[in-house]
């Protein structure tokens, strides 16, 4: 965490990454919690994306994030979070290196209809030593799985929290962020940077 010179000296500002596959709800997540009008770099899906972006599980989706989502939330008098949502498609992966610089931790969002889409984000965060948790977004009509089934499918260690939530609901998103902050503190106190994978 670092202190911002343009804020009161006691206020800490931290950077949090919101990641996951295409159409998992990252833009919705940031928009639901941000205290300011969120910045969203949404663009219409076009014929260029046909055969590249898999929209089979999100047929109603007509836009995609092409750079980042950005929002800000003040959790209390001493802590401000800056949220950076990553693009979900592999073709925008080159943006990740810049987005994650200085990040304290990350939320990896999971859609139970496309669990394996989370692997790219998990691999990246583990490779770069960034603490994270898994947040299973509750899509209407999507199959419900036991969190341990998700853990096994993604080969995630038992020390990584896996939570269900609704990205449309502010309090639900806030719970995810508070849990992530607790997770980061645990690993900092333990002297480690990132949870080890289960394999």
Beta strands, then each sheet from edge to edge (+ up, - down):
strand 1: 2-3
strand 2: 12-20
strand 3: 39-44
strand 4: 63-76
strand 5: 79-86
strand 6: 103-110
strand 7: 132-137
strand 8: 162-165
sheet 1: 1+ 2- 5- 4+ 3-
sheet 2: 1+ 2- 6- 7- 8-
end
